[in-house]
Amino acid sequence: MSLLSLASAITVAGCDAARPTADAQSATIEPTPAIDPRAKAIYDGALARIAALQSIEFTVRPFIGSLAASSVPPGFDTPASVAIDFAGVDAPHVVVRPRDTRAWEVVFDARHALFVDFDRRIYHEGGASAASVAREVSQSLPNWLLAAHEHALHPERAPRIASIAFVSEEEIDGVACDVVRVELVSSPAVRGEQVRDSEGKNAGKPAEIRVIDTVAIARVDRLPRRVESAPEIDALRHAPGVSTGARYTDLRVDATLDRARFEVGVPEGFVKLSTGLAASAAADTFRTHAGDLVPDFALLDLAGNSVSRASLAGKVVLLDFWATWCGPCKAAMPEVEAIYQQYKDRGVVVLGVNTWEKKPDAAKTYLAAHHIGYGCLLNGDKLAETCGITGIPAMIVVGRDGRVAYIGGPSPTLRETIDAALAK
């Protein structure tokens, strides 16, 4: 998967912090019908400048468009310091850490990825996959910048520009910028991604991903100061008016970087996580763990009926915590729907748990428009907090005895866990 796909798949919960009203006004996710030469020249100039970078350091400040501050998931808006070394390496070397502390650090290149939590003295290695160690800090990853660099150097991997338009002139942190909106369509043949049918088998049809990027490009250096993205994956369309992205500040370009900063090493005495869950060690931050009783709850479904732990007793249950603004949540929905269709006649209850939602009727409207078959519980914020869920999508499988069989992100082993729970 290209880093643009990574940006679509994990970042966007990828994914960020509440942002100023001016930012919200600059973004719209309605595609434009044509290629505007002025906008294309500005955008191409930015890509050329990014391709020529030897190194870059900056602060990234993520956001979720139009989402109230009270609804932002915990930790989403933490500013992070990023350093990227493009010089003399097969692939960029990247290091990301919180701007004001060294609570955690992510280091990755083409061969290895490592997350280290210095506070908890734990680490997770992800091989060559940055995504596998970065789920919880994905909003801090400079996905757009990395994707732009990759695609400038390897046009055959780049998505197709379906449309591009000039939006406005804007000043961001005292820097004059030109804002352009670009509709990108990824190449399924390059990604090789597939859609699963209701039995969980490969249906053979590649999933198409469209991304509407609104990019503020500084006139002084042709580098981005704000990027916001709205992905669309097949029929799972992004809710109108919602986008995710990041602001880039404190840029330092083409300085000589100390290569020691990018060395991947495990501190002595740290404990390795056996799960590939989250970069912030979500497995460690969960308050509910496998083997625990699922916390007691009573939530209303879309029809206004109360659903509680007691009412689900004796059944195997899959809970999917999600929101309409969360791109990865919606990307996971076809698999959740496939699980529902496969197990609905075998005593398995599949329920979405709408969490951190920005509009009261957003979940009901979205599910009706996209013909999702499984049920949905509303106002799941408190349950998520009780379980220690800090990022979505998050899944919980509950056995017939009311005990948690699995808690974590979307996993290819969900069916195995459900099968094992049914066998008990």
HUZI-V495304 format. One record per helix or strand. SS is the DSSP state (2 for helix, 1 for strand). FROM is the first residue (numbers start at 0). TO is the last residue. If there is no record, write none. Layout:
# HUZI-V495304
SS;FROM;TO
SS;FROM;TO
This chain:
# HUZI-V495304
2;2;10
1;17;17
2;20;25
1;34;34
2;36;50
1;54;63
2;68;70
1;79;84
1;92;97
1;103;107
1;112;116
1;121;124
2;130;132
2;137;139
2;142;152
2;154;156
1;159;171
1;174;184
2;187;190
1;195;195
1;201;201
1;208;217
1;223;232
1;235;235
1;243;252
2;258;261
1;270;271
2;281;284
1;292;292
1;297;300
1;305;307
2;309;311
1;315;321
2;326;345
1;347;353
2;361;368
1;374;376
2;380;386
1;393;397
1;402;407
2;413;422
